Amino acid sequence: MMSDQDVRDQMNHHISRVLFFLDMAILEIQRRGEIHDLSKFDPVEFDSFARAIPRLTEVSYLSDEYREILKEIKDAVTHHNSHNRHHPEFFPDGINGMNLIDLLEMFCDWMAAIERNPGGNIQDSIDKNTERFNMGPVVKSILENTALWMHTLRGPVS
């Protein structure tokens, strides 16, 4: 039989292990934030993105115009996606190959992207990308719940 102190010790150990794992995730999230999209400064990507970004900010996400611009810089996009694990295209099995940190970075990328596109809307992005990346309903729901949570933290998002 365990004593009350033994139970307290086990609970404290559990709490410290949860903190350890959360700290690991926090460090990785911070690292991801610091290196996010740095490959866009690579010569393989930079000139293409420098030409495309001003145009992309003027068109709606996944519109015909948007897709045409991406076709024009296909090599840079392919390079970018293959060097950044927050893109489902990085993985052979797409979004199903991602881990939770990858998904969080991808979601934050989408949140930032909607701020630069006319009529950008996170729900619209989630809906379009659900089909685009064959996202299951659980992942979609988690992203929608996260968008609602972020909305309460920072006010309305487009």
FENMO-V590933 format. One record per backbone hydrogen bond with DSSP energy under -0.5 kcal/mol. NH is the residue of the N-H (numbers start at 0). CO is the residue of the C=O. Records with the same first field share a line. If there is no record, write none. Layout:
NH: CO / CO
This chain:
6: 2
7: 3
8: 4
9: 5
10: 6
11: 7
12: 8
13: 9
14: 10
15: 11
16: 12
17: 13
18: 14
19: 15
20: 16
21: 17
22: 18
23: 19
24: 20
25: 21
26: 22
27: 23
28: 24
29: 25
30: 26
31: 27
32: 28
33: 29
34: 30
35: 31
37: 34
39: 36
40: 37
41: 38
44: 41
45: 41
46: 42
48: 44
49: 45
50: 46
51: 47
52: 48
53: 49
54: 50
55: 51
56: 52
57: 54
58: 55
62: 59
66: 62
67: 63
68: 64
69: 65
70: 66
71: 67
72: 68
73: 70
76: 72
77: 73
78: 74
79: 75
80: 76
81: 77
82: 78 / 79
83: 80
86: 83
87: 85
89: 86
90: 87
93: 90
95: 92
96: 93
97: 94
102: 98
103: 99
104: 100
105: 101
106: 102
107: 103
108: 104
109: 105
110: 106
111: 107
112: 108
113: 109
114: 110 / 111
115: 112
116: 112
117: 56
119: 116
124: 120
125: 121
126: 122
127: 123
128: 124
129: 125
130: 126
131: 127
132: 128
133: 130
134: 129
139: 135
140: 136
141: 137
142: 138
143: 139
144: 140
145: 141
146: 142
147: 143
148: 144
149: 145
150: 146
151: 147
152: 148
153: 149
154: 150
